[in-house]
């Protein structure tokens, strides 16, 4: 698994791009909700946590230490949990308004899943100790 580092970094960049794409549209109120623009709703800005986790993920991918790979797995797990939460909560029907899912929310979930899979297979060379 030599290329997992690059696949994980590409997925991290895809997650950043997906935050700016439309996640859902609410046709009755003529709103388009992205990860950072949730005007007229009480969702907050869910992509900001993805940005923070992705920044730490990128650093941990680039550091060739075992602790970084373990931390990377934990960060990826929190990231996928936040993505699942966003995938369930944001397109949920509220007050009779049912939003339509757009491509950004699917890309966000896919990128988070790819980041988790890439963190499961780190590109780390382990040196064996020689007994003298």
LUMLUM-383542 format. One record per residue: residue in three letters; y, x, z of N, C-alpha, C in turn. Coordinates in nm, 2 decimals, padded with zeros to 4 digits. Atoms other than C-alpha are relative to their C-alpha. Example, Ala and Ser with C-alpha at 12.3 -4.5 7.8 and 13.67 -1.06 7.14 Angstrom:
<atoms>
{type: ALA n.y: -00.12 n.x: 00.09 n.z: 00.00 ca.y: -00.45 ca.x: 01.23 ca.z: 00.78 c.y: 00.12 c.x: 00.09 c.z: 00.00}
{type: SER n.y: -00.11 n.x: -00.09 n.z: 00.00 ca.y: -00.11 ca.x: 01.37 ca.z: 00.71 c.y: 00.11 c.x: -00.08 c.z: 00.08}
</atoms>
This chain:
<atoms>
{type: UNK n.y: -00.12 n.x: 00.08 n.z: 00.00 ca.y: 00.00 ca.x: 00.00 ca.z: 00.00 c.y: 00.13 c.x: 00.09 c.z: 00.00}
{type: UNK n.y: -00.11 n.x: -00.09 n.z: 00.01 ca.y: 00.26 ca.x: 00.25 ca.z: -00.12 c.y: 00.13 c.x: -00.08 c.z: -00.02}
{type: UNK n.y: -00.12 n.x: 00.07 n.z: 00.04 ca.y: 00.51 ca.x: -00.01 ca.z: -00.24 c.y: 00.05 c.x: -00.11 c.z: 00.09}
{type: UNK n.y: -00.04 n.x: 00.11 n.z: -00.09 ca.y: 00.53 ca.x: -00.24 ca.z: 00.06 c.y: 00.15 c.x: 00.02 c.z: 00.05}
{type: UNK n.y: -00.14 n.x: -00.03 n.z: -00.05 ca.y: 00.86 ca.x: -00.07 ca.z: 00.17 c.y: 00.10 c.x: -00.06 c.z: -00.10}
{type: UNK n.y: -00.09 n.x: 00.05 n.z: 00.10 ca.y: 01.02 ca.x: -00.15 ca.z: -00.16 c.y: 00.00 c.x: -00.15 c.z: -00.02}
{type: UNK n.y: 00.01 n.x: 00.15 n.z: 00.01 ca.y: 00.89 ca.x: -00.50 ca.z: -00.18 c.y: 00.07 c.x: -00.07 c.z: 00.12}
{type: UNK n.y: -00.07 n.x: 00.05 n.z: -00.11 ca.y: 01.02 ca.x: -00.56 ca.z: 00.17 c.y: 00.15 c.x: 00.01 c.z: -00.01}
{type: UNK n.y: -00.14 n.x: -00.01 n.z: 00.02 ca.y: 01.36 ca.x: -00.43 ca.z: 00.08 c.y: 00.05 c.x: -00.09 c.z: -00.10}
{type: UNK n.y: -00.04 n.x: 00.10 n.z: 00.10 ca.y: 01.37 ca.x: -00.64 ca.z: -00.23 c.y: 00.01 c.x: -00.14 c.z: 00.05}
{type: UNK n.y: 00.00 n.x: 00.14 n.z: -00.06 ca.y: 01.28 ca.x: -00.95 ca.z: -00.03 c.y: 00.12 c.x: -00.01 c.z: 00.10}
{type: UNK n.y: -00.12 n.x: 00.00 n.z: -00.08 ca.y: 01.56 ca.x: -00.86 ca.z: 00.22 c.y: 00.12 c.x: -00.03 c.z: -00.08}
{type: UNK n.y: -00.12 n.x: 00.03 n.z: 00.09 ca.y: 01.81 ca.x: -00.85 ca.z: -00.06 c.y: -00.01 c.x: -00.14 c.z: -00.06}
{type: UNK n.y: 00.01 n.x: 00.14 n.z: 00.04 ca.y: 01.67 ca.x: -01.18 ca.z: -00.19 c.y: 00.04 c.x: -00.10 c.z: 00.10}
{type: UNK n.y: -00.04 n.x: 00.08 n.z: -00.11 ca.y: 01.72 ca.x: -01.33 ca.z: 00.15 c.y: 00.15 c.x: -00.01 c.z: 00.01}
{type: UNK n.y: -00.14 n.x: -00.01 n.z: -00.01 ca.y: 02.08 ca.x: -01.22 ca.z: 00.15 c.y: 00.06 c.x: -00.09 c.z: -00.11}
{type: UNK n.y: -00.05 n.x: 00.08 n.z: 00.12 ca.y: 02.14 ca.x: -01.37 ca.z: -00.20 c.y: -00.03 c.x: -00.15 c.z: 00.03}
{type: UNK n.y: 00.04 n.x: 00.14 n.z: -00.02 ca.y: 01.96 ca.x: -01.69 ca.z: -00.10 c.y: 00.09 c.x: -00.07 c.z: 00.10}
{type: UNK n.y: -00.10 n.x: 00.05 n.z: -00.10 ca.y: 02.21 ca.x: -01.74 ca.z: 00.19 c.y: 00.12 c.x: -00.06 c.z: -00.07}
{type: UNK n.y: -00.12 n.x: 00.05 n.z: 00.07 ca.y: 02.49 ca.x: -01.80 ca.z: -00.06 c.y: -00.04 c.x: -00.11 c.z: -00.11}
{type: UNK n.y: 00.04 n.x: 00.10 n.z: 00.10 ca.y: 02.29 ca.x: -02.03 ca.z: -00.29 c.y: 00.00 c.x: -00.14 c.z: 00.07}
{type: UNK n.y: 00.01 n.x: 00.13 n.z: -00.06 ca.y: 02.28 ca.x: -02.41 ca.z: -00.23 c.y: -00.13 c.x: -00.02 c.z: 00.07}
{type: UNK n.y: 00.13 n.x: 00.03 n.z: -00.07 ca.y: 02.02 ca.x: -02.51 ca.z: 00.03 c.y: -00.03 c.x: -00.14 c.z: -00.01}
{type: UNK n.y: 00.02 n.x: 00.14 n.z: 00.01 ca.y: 02.06 ca.x: -02.88 ca.z: 00.03 c.y: 00.13 c.x: -00.07 c.z: -00.05}
{type: UNK n.y: -00.12 n.x: 00.08 n.z: 00.04 ca.y: 02.30 ca.x: -03.14 ca.z: -00.12 c.y: -00.02 c.x: -00.14 c.z: 00.06}
{type: UNK n.y: 00.00 n.x: 00.14 n.z: -00.06 ca.y: 02.39 ca.x: -03.47 ca.z: 00.05 c.y: 00.09 c.x: -00.08 c.z: -00.10}
{type: UNK n.y: -00.07 n.x: 00.07 n.z: 00.11 ca.y: 02.48 ca.x: -03.70 ca.z: -00.24 c.y: 00.10 c.x: -00.11 c.z: 00.06}
{type: UNK n.y: -00.09 n.x: 00.11 n.z: -00.05 ca.y: 02.63 ca.x: -03.98 ca.z: -00.03 c.y: 00.13 c.x: 00.05 c.z: 00.05}
{type: UNK n.y: -00.12 n.x: -00.06 n.z: -00.05 ca.y: 02.89 ca.x: -03.75 ca.z: 00.13 c.y: 00.06 c.x: 00.11 c.z: -00.10}
{type: UNK n.y: -00.04 n.x: -00.09 n.z: 00.10 ca.y: 02.92 ca.x: -03.53 ca.z: -00.18 c.y: 00.02 c.x: 00.14 c.z: 00.06}
{type: UNK n.y: -00.01 n.x: -00.13 n.z: -00.06 ca.y: 02.84 ca.x: -03.21 ca.z: 00.02 c.y: -00.12 c.x: 00.09 c.z: -00.06}
{type: UNK n.y: 00.10 n.x: -00.10 n.z: 00.04 ca.y: 02.66 ca.x: -02.90 ca.z: -00.09 c.y: -00.01 c.x: 00.10 c.z: 00.12}
{type: UNK n.y: 00.01 n.x: -00.08 n.z: -00.12 ca.y: 02.53 ca.x: -02.70 ca.z: 00.21 c.y: -00.07 c.x: 00.13 c.z: -00.04}
{type: UNK n.y: 00.07 n.x: -00.13 n.z: 00.01 ca.y: 02.45 ca.x: -02.32 ca.z: 00.19 c.y: -00.03 c.x: 00.05 c.z: 00.14}
{type: UNK n.y: 00.03 n.x: -00.06 n.z: -00.13 ca.y: 02.34 ca.x: -02.09 ca.z: 00.46 c.y: 00.13 c.x: 00.04 c.z: 00.08}
{type: UNK n.y: -00.12 n.x: -00.04 n.z: -00.07 ca.y: 02.70 ca.x: -01.99 ca.z: 00.54 c.y: 00.11 c.x: -00.11 c.z: -00.01}
{type: UNK n.y: -00.10 n.x: 00.10 n.z: 00.02 ca.y: 02.89 ca.x: -02.30 ca.z: 00.43 c.y: -00.06 c.x: -00.14 c.z: 00.04}
{type: UNK n.y: 00.06 n.x: 00.13 n.z: -00.04 ca.y: 02.79 ca.x: -02.61 ca.z: 00.63 c.y: 00.11 c.x: -00.10 c.z: 00.04}
{type: UNK n.y: -00.11 n.x: 00.09 n.z: -00.04 ca.y: 03.12 ca.x: -02.80 ca.z: 00.63 c.y: -00.04 c.x: -00.14 c.z: 00.00}
{type: UNK n.y: 00.03 n.x: 00.14 n.z: -00.02 ca.y: 03.10 ca.x: -03.15 ca.z: 00.75 c.y: -00.13 c.x: -00.03 c.z: 00.06}
{type: UNK n.y: 00.12 n.x: 00.02 n.z: -00.08 ca.y: 02.78 ca.x: -03.10 ca.z: 00.94 c.y: 00.00 c.x: 00.07 c.z: 00.13}
{type: UNK n.y: 00.01 n.x: -00.08 n.z: -00.13 ca.y: 02.67 ca.x: -02.97 ca.z: 01.28 c.y: -00.11 c.x: 00.10 c.z: -00.01}
{type: UNK n.y: 00.11 n.x: -00.10 n.z: 00.01 ca.y: 02.43 ca.x: -02.71 ca.z: 01.15 c.y: 00.04 c.x: 00.14 c.z: 00.04}
{type: UNK n.y: -00.05 n.x: -00.14 n.z: -00.03 ca.y: 02.65 ca.x: -02.41 ca.z: 01.23 c.y: -00.01 c.x: 00.08 c.z: -00.12}
{type: UNK n.y: 00.02 n.x: -00.09 n.z: 00.11 ca.y: 02.60 ca.x: -02.11 ca.z: 01.01 c.y: -00.13 c.x: 00.07 c.z: 00.02}
{type: UNK n.y: 00.13 n.x: -00.05 n.z: -00.03 ca.y: 02.23 ca.x: -02.05 ca.z: 01.01 c.y: -00.04 c.x: 00.14 c.z: -00.07}
{type: UNK n.y: 00.03 n.x: -00.13 n.z: 00.07 ca.y: 02.23 ca.x: -01.75 ca.z: 00.76 c.y: 00.05 c.x: 00.12 c.z: 00.08}
{type: UNK n.y: -00.05 n.x: -00.12 n.z: -00.08 ca.y: 02.42 ca.x: -01.53 ca.z: 01.01 c.y: -00.11 c.x: 00.07 c.z: 00.08}
{type: UNK n.y: 00.11 n.x: -00.06 n.z: -00.07 ca.y: 02.11 ca.x: -01.48 ca.z: 01.22 c.y: -00.09 c.x: 00.07 c.z: -00.10}
{type: UNK n.y: 00.08 n.x: -00.06 n.z: 00.10 ca.y: 01.92 ca.x: -01.40 ca.z: 00.90 c.y: 00.07 c.x: 00.14 c.z: -00.04}
{type: UNK n.y: -00.07 n.x: -00.12 n.z: 00.03 ca.y: 02.19 ca.x: -01.14 ca.z: 00.82 c.y: -00.02 c.x: 00.11 c.z: 00.10}
{type: UNK n.y: 00.02 n.x: -00.10 n.z: -00.11 ca.y: 02.16 ca.x: -00.97 ca.z: 01.16 c.y: -00.15 c.x: 00.05 c.z: 00.00}
{type: UNK n.y: 00.14 n.x: -00.04 n.z: 00.00 ca.y: 01.78 ca.x: -00.97 ca.z: 01.15 c.y: -00.03 c.x: 00.09 c.z: -00.12}
{type: UNK n.y: 00.02 n.x: -00.08 n.z: 00.12 ca.y: 01.78 ca.x: -00.84 ca.z: 00.79 c.y: 00.06 c.x: 00.14 c.z: 00.01}
{type: UNK n.y: -00.06 n.x: -00.13 n.z: -00.01 ca.y: 02.01 ca.x: -00.56 ca.z: 00.87 c.y: -00.09 c.x: 00.09 c.z: 00.09}
{type: UNK n.y: 00.09 n.x: -00.08 n.z: -00.08 ca.y: 01.78 ca.x: -00.44 ca.z: 01.15 c.y: -00.13 c.x: 00.03 c.z: -00.07}
{type: UNK n.y: 00.13 n.x: -00.02 n.z: 00.08 ca.y: 01.48 ca.x: -00.49 ca.z: 00.92 c.y: 00.02 c.x: 00.11 c.z: -00.09}
{type: UNK n.y: -00.02 n.x: -00.11 n.z: 00.10 ca.y: 01.63 ca.x: -00.26 ca.z: 00.66 c.y: 00.00 c.x: 00.13 c.z: 00.07}
{type: UNK n.y: 00.00 n.x: -00.13 n.z: -00.08 ca.y: 01.70 ca.x: 00.01 ca.z: 00.92 c.y: -00.14 c.x: 00.04 c.z: 00.04}
{type: UNK n.y: 00.13 n.x: -00.03 n.z: -00.05 ca.y: 01.35 ca.x: -00.02 ca.z: 01.06 c.y: -00.10 c.x: 00.04 c.z: -00.12}
{type: UNK n.y: 00.08 n.x: -00.04 n.z: 00.11 ca.y: 01.19 ca.x: 00.00 ca.z: 00.71 c.y: 00.03 c.x: 00.14 c.z: -00.04}
{type: UNK n.y: -00.04 n.x: -00.13 n.z: 00.04 ca.y: 01.38 ca.x: 00.32 ca.z: 00.64 c.y: -00.04 c.x: 00.11 c.z: 00.10}
{type: UNK n.y: 00.04 n.x: -00.10 n.z: -00.11 ca.y: 01.29 ca.x: 00.49 ca.z: 00.97 c.y: -00.15 c.x: 00.03 c.z: 00.00}
{type: UNK n.y: 00.15 n.x: -00.03 n.z: 00.01 ca.y: 00.95 ca.x: 00.67 ca.z: 00.94 c.y: -00.06 c.x: 00.03 c.z: 00.14}
{type: UNK n.y: 00.06 n.x: -00.01 n.z: -00.13 ca.y: 00.85 ca.x: 00.62 ca.z: 01.31 c.y: -00.08 c.x: -00.12 c.z: 00.03}
{type: UNK n.y: 00.09 n.x: 00.11 n.z: -00.03 ca.y: 00.58 ca.x: 00.40 ca.z: 01.46 c.y: 00.07 c.x: -00.11 c.z: 00.08}
{type: UNK n.y: -00.07 n.x: 00.10 n.z: -00.08 ca.y: 00.82 ca.x: 00.23 ca.z: 01.70 c.y: 00.08 c.x: -00.09 c.z: -00.09}
{type: UNK n.y: -00.08 n.x: 00.07 n.z: 00.10 ca.y: 01.04 ca.x: 00.13 ca.z: 01.40 c.y: -00.09 c.x: -00.11 c.z: -00.07}
{type: UNK n.y: 00.09 n.x: 00.09 n.z: 00.07 ca.y: 00.74 ca.x: -00.03 ca.z: 01.23 c.y: -00.04 c.x: -00.12 c.z: 00.09}
{type: UNK n.y: 00.04 n.x: 00.10 n.z: -00.09 ca.y: 00.64 ca.x: -00.22 ca.z: 01.54 c.y: 00.12 c.x: -00.09 c.z: 00.03}
{type: UNK n.y: -00.12 n.x: 00.08 n.z: -00.01 ca.y: 01.00 ca.x: -00.34 ca.z: 01.59 c.y: 00.02 c.x: -00.08 c.z: -00.12}
{type: UNK n.y: -00.02 n.x: 00.07 n.z: 00.12 ca.y: 01.01 ca.x: -00.44 ca.z: 01.23 c.y: -00.09 c.x: -00.12 c.z: -00.01}
{type: UNK n.y: 00.09 n.x: 00.11 n.z: -00.01 ca.y: 00.71 ca.x: -00.66 ca.z: 01.28 c.y: 00.05 c.x: -00.11 c.z: 00.09}
{type: UNK n.y: -00.06 n.x: 00.10 n.z: -00.09 ca.y: 00.88 ca.x: -00.84 ca.z: 01.57 c.y: 00.12 c.x: -00.06 c.z: -00.06}
{type: UNK n.y: -00.12 n.x: 00.06 n.z: 00.07 ca.y: 01.20 ca.x: -00.88 ca.z: 01.37 c.y: -00.04 c.x: -00.09 c.z: -00.11}
{type: UNK n.y: 00.05 n.x: 00.08 n.z: 00.11 ca.y: 01.01 ca.x: -01.02 ca.z: 01.08 c.y: -00.06 c.x: -00.13 c.z: 00.05}
{type: UNK n.y: 00.06 n.x: 00.12 n.z: -00.06 ca.y: 00.83 ca.x: -01.27 ca.z: 01.31 c.y: 00.12 c.x: -00.09 c.z: 00.04}
{type: UNK n.y: -00.12 n.x: 00.08 n.z: -00.04 ca.y: 01.17 ca.x: -01.39 ca.z: 01.45 c.y: 00.06 c.x: -00.06 c.z: -00.12}
{type: UNK n.y: -00.07 n.x: 00.04 n.z: 00.12 ca.y: 01.31 ca.x: -01.41 ca.z: 01.10 c.y: -00.08 c.x: -00.11 c.z: -00.07}
{type: UNK n.y: 00.08 n.x: 00.10 n.z: 00.06 ca.y: 01.02 ca.x: -01.62 ca.z: 00.97 c.y: 00.01 c.x: -00.13 c.z: 00.09}
{type: UNK n.y: -00.02 n.x: 00.12 n.z: -00.09 ca.y: 01.05 ca.x: -01.85 ca.z: 01.28 c.y: 00.13 c.x: -00.07 c.z: -00.03}
{type: UNK n.y: -00.13 n.x: 00.06 n.z: 00.03 ca.y: 01.42 ca.x: -01.90 ca.z: 01.21 c.y: 00.00 c.x: -00.06 c.z: -00.14}
{type: UNK n.y: 00.01 n.x: 00.06 n.z: 00.13 ca.y: 01.34 ca.x: -01.97 ca.z: 00.84 c.y: -00.07 c.x: -00.13 c.z: 00.01}
{type: UNK n.y: 00.07 n.x: 00.12 n.z: -00.02 ca.y: 01.09 ca.x: -02.23 ca.z: 00.94 c.y: 00.08 c.x: -00.11 c.z: 00.06}
{type: UNK n.y: -00.09 n.x: 00.09 n.z: -00.07 ca.y: 01.34 ca.x: -02.39 ca.z: 01.17 c.y: 00.10 c.x: -00.05 c.z: -00.10}
{type: UNK n.y: -00.10 n.x: 00.05 n.z: 00.10 ca.y: 01.60 ca.x: -02.40 ca.z: 00.89 c.y: -00.06 c.x: -00.09 c.z: -00.10}
{type: UNK n.y: 00.06 n.x: 00.08 n.z: 00.11 ca.y: 01.35 ca.x: -02.53 ca.z: 00.64 c.y: -00.04 c.x: -00.14 c.z: 00.05}
{type: UNK n.y: 00.03 n.x: 00.13 n.z: -00.06 ca.y: 01.27 ca.x: -02.82 ca.z: 00.88 c.y: 00.12 c.x: -00.08 c.z: 00.04}
{type: UNK n.y: -00.12 n.x: 00.07 n.z: -00.05 ca.y: 01.60 ca.x: -02.90 ca.z: 01.04 c.y: 00.11 c.x: -00.04 c.z: -00.10}
{type: UNK n.y: -00.11 n.x: 00.02 n.z: 00.09 ca.y: 01.85 ca.x: -02.87 ca.z: 00.76 c.y: -00.02 c.x: -00.11 c.z: -00.10}
{type: UNK n.y: 00.02 n.x: 00.11 n.z: 00.10 ca.y: 01.69 ca.x: -03.10 ca.z: 00.50 c.y: -00.05 c.x: -00.13 c.z: 00.07}
{type: UNK n.y: 00.04 n.x: 00.12 n.z: -00.06 ca.y: 01.60 ca.x: -03.36 ca.z: 00.76 c.y: 00.10 c.x: -00.11 c.z: -00.01}
{type: UNK n.y: -00.08 n.x: 00.12 n.z: 00.01 ca.y: 01.73 ca.x: -03.71 ca.z: 00.73 c.y: 00.07 c.x: -00.03 c.z: 00.13}
{type: UNK n.y: -00.08 n.x: 00.03 n.z: -00.11 ca.y: 02.01 ca.x: -03.80 ca.z: 00.96 c.y: 00.10 c.x: -00.12 c.z: -00.03}
{type: UNK n.y: -00.09 n.x: 00.11 n.z: 00.02 ca.y: 02.19 ca.x: -04.13 ca.z: 00.99 c.y: -00.02 c.x: -00.07 c.z: -00.13}
{type: UNK n.y: 00.02 n.x: 00.06 n.z: 00.13 ca.y: 02.03 ca.x: -04.26 ca.z: 00.67 c.y: 00.03 c.x: 00.08 c.z: -00.12}
{type: UNK n.y: -00.03 n.x: -00.09 n.z: 00.11 ca.y: 02.15 ca.x: -03.97 ca.z: 00.47 c.y: -00.12 c.x: 00.10 c.z: -00.01}
{type: UNK n.y: 00.11 n.x: -00.09 n.z: 00.02 ca.y: 01.85 ca.x: -03.77 ca.z: 00.32 c.y: 00.05 c.x: 00.10 c.z: -00.10}
{type: UNK n.y: -00.05 n.x: -00.10 n.z: 00.09 ca.y: 01.96 ca.x: -03.44 ca.z: 00.17 c.y: -00.11 c.x: 00.04 c.z: -00.10}
{type: UNK n.y: 00.10 n.x: -00.05 n.z: 00.10 ca.y: 01.79 ca.x: -03.30 ca.z: -00.14 c.y: -00.01 c.x: 00.15 c.z: 00.01}
{type: UNK n.y: 00.02 n.x: -00.14 n.z: -00.01 ca.y: 01.64 ca.x: -02.96 ca.z: -00.11 c.y: 00.04 c.x: 00.07 c.z: -00.14}
{type: UNK n.y: -00.03 n.x: -00.08 n.z: 00.12 ca.y: 01.78 ca.x: -02.70 ca.z: -00.35 c.y: -00.07 c.x: 00.13 c.z: 00.00}
{type: UNK n.y: 00.07 n.x: -00.12 n.z: 00.02 ca.y: 01.66 ca.x: -02.36 ca.z: -00.47 c.y: 00.02 c.x: 00.10 c.z: 00.11}
{type: UNK n.y: -00.03 n.x: -00.10 n.z: -00.11 ca.y: 01.83 ca.x: -02.16 ca.z: -00.19 c.y: -00.09 c.x: 00.00 c.z: 00.12}
{type: UNK n.y: 00.09 n.x: 00.02 n.z: -00.12 ca.y: 01.62 ca.x: -02.30 ca.z: 00.09 c.y: -00.14 c.x: 00.05 c.z: -00.03}
{type: UNK n.y: 00.13 n.x: -00.04 n.z: 00.04 ca.y: 01.30 ca.x: -02.23 ca.z: -00.10 c.y: 00.00 c.x: 00.16 c.z: -00.01}
{type: UNK n.y: -00.01 n.x: -00.14 n.z: 00.01 ca.y: 01.41 ca.x: -01.87 ca.z: -00.18 c.y: 00.01 c.x: 00.06 c.z: 00.14}
{type: UNK n.y: -00.01 n.x: -00.05 n.z: -00.14 ca.y: 01.51 ca.x: -01.82 ca.z: 00.19 c.y: -00.14 c.x: 00.01 c.z: 00.07}
{type: UNK n.y: 00.14 n.x: 00.00 n.z: -00.06 ca.y: 01.16 ca.x: -01.92 ca.z: 00.31 c.y: -00.09 c.x: 00.10 c.z: -00.07}
{type: UNK n.y: 00.08 n.x: -00.09 n.z: 00.07 ca.y: 00.99 ca.x: -01.72 ca.z: 00.04 c.y: 00.03 c.x: 00.15 c.z: 00.04}
{type: UNK n.y: -00.04 n.x: -00.14 n.z: -00.03 ca.y: 01.19 ca.x: -01.40 ca.z: 00.11 c.y: -00.04 c.x: 00.03 c.z: 00.14}
{type: UNK n.y: 00.04 n.x: -00.03 n.z: -00.14 ca.y: 01.12 ca.x: -01.43 ca.z: 00.49 c.y: -00.15 c.x: 00.02 c.z: 00.01}
{type: UNK n.y: 00.15 n.x: -00.02 n.z: 00.00 ca.y: 00.75 ca.x: -01.47 ca.z: 00.42 c.y: -00.04 c.x: 00.14 c.z: -00.06}
{type: UNK n.y: 00.02 n.x: -00.13 n.z: 00.06 ca.y: 00.75 ca.x: -01.17 ca.z: 00.19 c.y: 00.03 c.x: 00.12 c.z: 00.10}
{type: UNK n.y: -00.04 n.x: -00.11 n.z: -00.09 ca.y: 00.93 ca.x: -00.96 ca.z: 00.45 c.y: -00.10 c.x: 00.01 c.z: 00.11}
{type: UNK n.y: 00.10 n.x: -00.01 n.z: -00.10 ca.y: 00.67 ca.x: -01.05 ca.z: 00.71 c.y: -00.12 c.x: 00.06 c.z: -00.05}
{type: UNK n.y: 00.12 n.x: -00.06 n.z: 00.06 ca.y: 00.38 ca.x: -00.96 ca.z: 00.48 c.y: 00.03 c.x: 00.15 c.z: -00.02}
{type: UNK n.y: -00.03 n.x: -00.14 n.z: 00.02 ca.y: 00.55 ca.x: -00.63 ca.z: 00.40 c.y: 00.00 c.x: 00.07 c.z: 00.13}
{type: UNK n.y: 00.00 n.x: -00.06 n.z: -00.13 ca.y: 00.60 ca.x: -00.56 ca.z: 00.77 c.y: -00.14 c.x: 00.02 c.z: 00.06}
{type: UNK n.y: 00.14 n.x: -00.02 n.z: -00.05 ca.y: 00.23 ca.x: -00.61 ca.z: 00.83 c.y: -00.07 c.x: 00.12 c.z: -00.06}
{type: UNK n.y: 00.07 n.x: -00.11 n.z: 00.07 ca.y: 00.14 ca.x: -00.33 ca.z: 00.59 c.y: 00.11 c.x: 00.12 c.z: -00.01}
{type: UNK n.y: -00.11 n.x: -00.11 n.z: 00.01 ca.y: 00.39 ca.x: -00.04 ca.z: 00.68 c.y: -00.05 c.x: 00.12 c.z: -00.08}
{type: UNK n.y: 00.03 n.x: -00.12 n.z: 00.07 ca.y: 00.41 ca.x: 00.27 ca.z: 00.47 c.y: 00.02 c.x: 00.12 c.z: 00.09}
{type: UNK n.y: -00.01 n.x: -00.10 n.z: -00.10 ca.y: 00.34 ca.x: 00.52 ca.z: 00.74 c.y: -00.12 c.x: 00.09 c.z: 00.00}
{type: UNK n.y: 00.10 n.x: -00.10 n.z: 00.00 ca.y: 00.15 ca.x: 00.84 ca.z: 00.73 c.y: -00.03 c.x: 00.05 c.z: 00.14}
{type: UNK n.y: 00.04 n.x: -00.04 n.z: -00.13 ca.y: -00.05 ca.x: 00.91 ca.z: 01.05 c.y: -00.07 c.x: 00.13 c.z: 00.00}
{type: UNK n.y: 00.06 n.x: -00.13 n.z: 00.00 ca.y: -00.13 ca.x: 01.27 ca.z: 01.13 c.y: -00.11 c.x: 00.00 c.z: 00.10}
{type: UNK n.y: 00.11 n.x: -00.02 n.z: -00.09 ca.y: -00.46 ca.x: 01.35 ca.z: 01.29 c.y: 00.02 c.x: 00.13 c.z: 00.08}
{type: UNK n.y: -00.01 n.x: -00.12 n.z: -00.08 ca.y: -00.47 ca.x: 01.59 ca.z: 01.58 c.y: -00.12 c.x: 00.09 c.z: -00.02}
{type: UNK n.y: 00.11 n.x: -00.09 n.z: 00.01 ca.y: -00.68 ca.x: 01.90 ca.z: 01.54 c.y: -00.05 c.x: 00.05 c.z: 00.13}
{type: UNK n.y: 00.06 n.x: -00.05 n.z: -00.13 ca.y: -00.91 ca.x: 02.00 ca.z: 01.83 c.y: -00.03 c.x: 00.15 c.z: -00.02}
{type: UNK n.y: 00.03 n.x: -00.14 n.z: 00.00 ca.y: -00.90 ca.x: 02.37 ca.z: 01.89 c.y: -00.07 c.x: 00.05 c.z: 00.12}
</atoms>
